[in-house]
Amino acid sequence: MEEYLMNEKDNIQILKRRLQRFEEKARGHRQRVKERFWKEGPESFTDEDLLELLLFFGVPRRDTRGLARAILNAYEGRLDRALDASPGELSQIPGLGLNSILPLKVVHEVAKRYLKSRSFQANYLKSPQEVYQYLMYELKGERREIFVVVYLAQDYRILGLERLFEGTINESVVYPREVFGRAYKYGATFLILAHNHPSGNLNPSREDLKLTKMLSFAGFLLNLKVLDHLIIGPQGYLSFAERGIMEELEREWKEWWKSR
């Protein structure tokens, strides 16, 4: 029995020494990665390198290189999709717990707020591309459809942005009194409608077209012009104005007005 206990103590000591050597090796590797970051600059890092470094802050002792690779593999090598993923989705990757997911979500939120703040420094919007850049980070990564309205002055100066409705966007949930009531509050002349398609399909649905027509006609009656309706997806946008839809709607309501 005494010999057995001595052997167990020896085994424990061996394991402790091995763990100590592993931790020293890991600390050395992490220190080299950090030094390389400052010496060579972040632009020299691959996405996998950056994820490995980021995971240092949530995983104190384990190797994070394999975790970084597993995260990217789970999202087809795309860093944006990995960072947009929810904690629930990320936790399905073996080895990822809440502590290791935390730095990923913190960086994602900081980046989102930074880019959103930068885009909101715009004072004027004069093209669909400028509207897309202005709204991209407001709607990027949203899992549900979000309907927003940008209110502009006569010189296209931005007066306000309102997130008005969430869920399936159609005539039954988007109330004209909400849309145009805010326009009077801001003293706006022009409105730009926008909503996201989380699926990435930018083609307007029948409901999208009916909603745009309803709000465009209502704006005409209230002497407020709807300039455009943008559908925004993860990789781009569709502009009703660029497609000629807004021009067609304007022609329709002018003909209707003349025929009264």
C-alpha positions as CSV (number, residue, x, y, z in Angstrom):
1,M,0.0,0.0,0.0
2,E,2.8,2.4,0.9
3,E,4.6,1.6,-2.4
4,Y,1.3,2.3,-4.3
5,L,0.9,5.7,-2.6
6,M,4.5,6.6,-3.4
7,N,4.0,5.7,-7.0
8,E,0.8,7.8,-7.1
9,K,2.7,10.8,-5.7
10,D,5.4,10.3,-8.3
11,N,2.8,10.3,-11.0
12,I,1.2,13.4,-9.7
13,Q,4.6,15.2,-9.6
14,I,5.3,14.1,-13.2
15,L,2.0,15.4,-14.3
16,K,2.6,18.7,-12.5
17,R,6.0,19.1,-14.2
18,R,4.6,18.3,-17.6
19,L,1.8,20.9,-17.0
20,Q,4.3,23.4,-15.9
21,R,6.5,22.9,-19.0
22,F,3.4,23.2,-21.2
23,E,2.3,26.4,-19.6
24,E,5.8,27.8,-19.9
25,K,5.9,26.8,-23.6
26,A,2.4,28.4,-24.2
27,R,3.5,31.6,-22.4
28,G,6.6,31.7,-24.6
29,H,4.5,31.2,-27.8
30,R,2.0,33.8,-26.8
31,Q,4.7,36.3,-26.0
32,R,6.2,35.8,-29.4
33,V,2.9,36.3,-31.1
34,K,2.3,39.5,-29.2
35,E,5.9,40.8,-30.0
36,R,5.3,39.9,-33.7
37,F,2.1,41.9,-33.7
38,W,3.9,45.0,-32.6
39,K,7.0,44.4,-34.7
40,E,5.5,43.4,-38.0
41,G,2.1,45.1,-37.6
42,P,-1.5,43.7,-37.7
43,E,-1.6,43.7,-41.5
44,S,1.0,40.9,-41.5
45,F,-1.4,38.6,-39.6
46,T,-3.8,36.3,-41.3
47,D,-7.4,36.0,-40.1
48,E,-6.3,32.8,-38.2
49,D,-3.4,34.6,-36.6
50,L,-5.7,37.4,-35.4
51,L,-8.3,35.0,-34.0
52,E,-5.6,33.1,-32.2
53,L,-4.3,36.3,-30.6
54,L,-7.9,37.4,-29.7
55,L,-8.6,34.1,-28.0
56,F,-5.6,34.6,-25.7
57,F,-7.9,36.9,-23.7
58,G,-10.5,34.3,-23.1
59,V,-8.4,31.1,-22.9
60,P,-5.6,31.6,-20.4
61,R,-3.7,28.3,-20.8
62,R,-4.8,26.2,-23.7
63,D,-3.5,26.3,-27.3
64,T,-5.7,28.7,-29.2
65,R,-4.3,28.1,-32.7
66,G,-6.5,25.0,-33.2
67,L,-9.6,26.9,-31.9
68,A,-9.0,29.7,-34.3
69,R,-8.7,27.3,-37.2
70,A,-11.9,25.4,-36.1
71,I,-13.9,28.7,-35.9
72,L,-12.8,29.7,-39.4
73,N,-13.5,26.2,-40.8
74,A,-17.0,26.3,-39.4
75,Y,-17.7,29.4,-41.4
76,E,-16.0,28.6,-44.6
77,G,-12.9,30.6,-43.8
78,R,-14.9,33.9,-43.5
79,L,-14.0,36.0,-40.5
80,D,-17.0,38.3,-40.9
81,R,-19.4,35.3,-40.6
82,A,-17.5,34.0,-37.6
83,L,-17.8,37.3,-35.8
84,D,-21.5,37.7,-36.8
85,A,-22.3,34.3,-35.4
86,S,-24.4,34.2,-32.2
87,P,-22.9,32.8,-28.9
88,G,-25.2,29.8,-29.3
89,E,-23.9,29.0,-32.7
90,L,-20.2,29.4,-31.7
91,S,-20.7,27.2,-28.6
92,Q,-21.4,24.3,-31.0
93,I,-17.7,24.3,-31.9
94,P,-15.8,21.9,-29.7
95,G,-13.7,23.7,-27.1
96,L,-15.5,27.0,-27.3
97,G,-17.2,28.1,-24.1
98,L,-18.6,31.4,-22.9
99,N,-15.2,32.6,-21.7
100,S,-13.5,32.0,-25.1
101,I,-16.5,33.5,-27.0
102,L,-16.6,36.7,-24.9
103,P,-13.6,38.4,-26.6
104,L,-15.0,37.6,-30.0
105,K,-18.3,39.2,-29.2
106,V,-16.7,42.2,-27.5
107,V,-14.5,42.9,-30.6
108,H,-17.5,42.4,-32.9
109,E,-19.6,45.0,-31.0
110,V,-16.7,47.5,-30.7
111,A,-16.1,47.2,-34.5
112,K,-19.8,47.6,-35.3
113,R,-20.1,50.7,-33.1
114,Y,-16.9,52.2,-34.6
115,L,-17.9,51.7,-38.2
116,K,-21.5,52.9,-37.4
117,S,-20.1,56.0,-35.8
118,R,-17.9,56.7,-38.7
119,S,-20.7,56.3,-41.2
120,F,-23.0,58.5,-39.2
121,Q,-20.6,61.4,-39.6
122,A,-22.1,62.0,-43.1
123,N,-24.1,65.2,-43.3
124,Y,-25.7,64.8,-46.7
125,L,-27.0,61.8,-48.8
126,K,-27.2,62.3,-52.5
127,S,-26.9,58.8,-54.0
128,P,-28.1,55.3,-53.3
129,Q,-24.4,54.3,-52.7
130,E,-24.1,57.0,-50.0
131,V,-27.3,55.8,-48.4
132,Y,-26.1,52.2,-48.4
133,Q,-22.8,53.2,-46.7
134,Y,-24.7,55.2,-44.2
135,L,-27.1,52.4,-43.3
136,M,-24.9,49.3,-43.8
137,Y,-23.7,49.0,-40.2
138,E,-27.1,49.9,-38.8
139,L,-28.6,46.8,-40.4
140,K,-25.6,44.4,-40.8
141,G,-25.8,41.2,-38.9
142,E,-29.5,41.6,-38.0
143,R,-31.3,38.3,-38.1
144,R,-34.8,39.8,-38.5
145,E,-36.1,42.3,-41.0
146,I,-35.7,45.9,-39.8
147,F,-37.5,48.8,-41.5
148,V,-35.8,52.2,-41.2
149,V,-36.5,55.7,-42.6
150,V,-33.9,58.4,-43.3
151,Y,-35.4,61.9,-43.2
152,L,-33.8,64.6,-45.3
153,A,-34.1,68.4,-45.7
154,Q,-34.6,70.0,-49.0
155,D,-30.9,70.2,-49.6
156,Y,-30.5,66.4,-48.8
157,R,-29.1,67.2,-45.4
158,I,-29.7,64.3,-42.9
159,L,-32.3,65.3,-40.3
160,G,-32.8,62.0,-38.6
161,L,-32.8,58.2,-38.8
162,E,-35.6,56.2,-37.3
163,R,-35.8,52.4,-36.8
164,L,-39.6,52.0,-37.0
165,F,-40.6,48.3,-37.4
166,E,-39.1,44.8,-36.9
167,G,-40.2,41.5,-38.3
168,T,-41.8,40.6,-41.6
169,I,-42.1,43.9,-43.4
170,N,-45.4,44.5,-45.2
171,E,-48.3,46.9,-45.4
172,S,-50.0,45.5,-42.3
173,V,-47.1,46.3,-40.0
174,V,-45.7,49.5,-41.5
175,Y,-48.1,52.4,-40.5
176,P,-48.0,55.5,-42.7
177,R,-48.8,57.7,-39.7
178,E,-45.6,56.6,-38.0
179,V,-43.5,57.1,-41.1
180,F,-44.9,60.5,-42.0
181,G,-45.5,61.7,-38.4
182,R,-41.8,61.6,-37.9
183,A,-41.2,63.5,-41.1
184,Y,-43.3,66.4,-39.8
185,K,-41.4,66.2,-36.5
186,Y,-38.1,66.6,-38.3
187,G,-39.5,69.1,-40.8
188,A,-38.3,66.8,-43.6
189,T,-38.9,67.3,-47.3
190,F,-37.6,63.9,-48.5
191,L,-37.7,60.4,-47.1
192,I,-35.6,57.3,-48.0
193,L,-37.0,53.9,-46.9
194,A,-34.8,50.9,-46.3
195,H,-35.0,47.5,-44.8
196,N,-32.7,44.5,-44.7
197,H,-33.0,41.0,-46.2
198,P,-31.1,38.7,-43.8
199,S,-31.2,35.9,-46.4
200,G,-29.0,37.9,-48.7
201,N,-31.6,37.8,-51.6
202,L,-31.9,41.4,-52.7
203,N,-34.8,40.9,-55.1
204,P,-37.9,42.9,-53.9
205,S,-40.8,40.8,-52.9
206,R,-44.4,41.5,-54.0
207,E,-44.9,42.9,-50.5
208,D,-41.9,45.2,-50.8
209,L,-43.3,46.6,-54.0
210,K,-46.8,47.1,-52.6
211,L,-45.4,48.8,-49.5
212,T,-43.3,51.2,-51.5
213,K,-46.2,52.1,-53.7
214,M,-48.5,52.8,-50.7
215,L,-45.9,55.0,-49.0
216,S,-44.9,56.8,-52.2
217,F,-48.6,57.6,-52.9
218,A,-49.2,58.7,-49.3
219,G,-46.2,60.9,-49.5
220,F,-47.4,62.5,-52.6
221,L,-50.7,63.4,-51.0
222,L,-48.9,64.9,-48.0
223,N,-46.4,66.8,-50.1
224,L,-43.5,64.6,-48.9
225,K,-41.4,62.8,-51.5
226,V,-40.1,59.2,-51.0
227,L,-36.9,59.3,-53.0
228,D,-35.9,55.7,-52.7
229,H,-36.3,52.3,-51.0
230,L,-33.2,50.3,-50.4
231,I,-33.0,46.6,-49.7
232,I,-29.8,45.9,-47.9
233,G,-28.1,42.5,-47.6
234,P,-24.9,41.2,-46.2
235,Q,-23.0,41.8,-49.4
236,G,-24.7,44.7,-51.1
237,Y,-27.9,46.6,-51.8
238,L,-30.7,47.1,-54.3
239,S,-32.1,50.6,-55.0
240,F,-35.6,51.0,-56.2
241,A,-34.5,54.4,-57.7
242,E,-31.7,52.8,-59.6
243,R,-34.0,50.2,-60.9
244,G,-36.4,52.9,-62.2
245,I,-39.2,51.8,-59.9
246,M,-39.5,55.1,-58.1
247,E,-39.8,57.0,-61.4
248,E,-42.5,54.6,-62.6
249,L,-44.4,55.1,-59.3
250,E,-44.1,58.9,-59.7
251,R,-45.5,58.7,-63.2
252,E,-48.4,56.5,-62.0
253,W,-49.5,58.9,-59.2
254,K,-49.2,61.9,-61.5
255,E,-51.4,60.3,-64.1
256,W,-53.9,59.4,-61.3
257,W,-53.9,63.0,-60.0
258,K,-54.6,64.4,-63.5
259,S,-57.4,61.9,-64.1
260,R,-59.3,63.0,-61.0
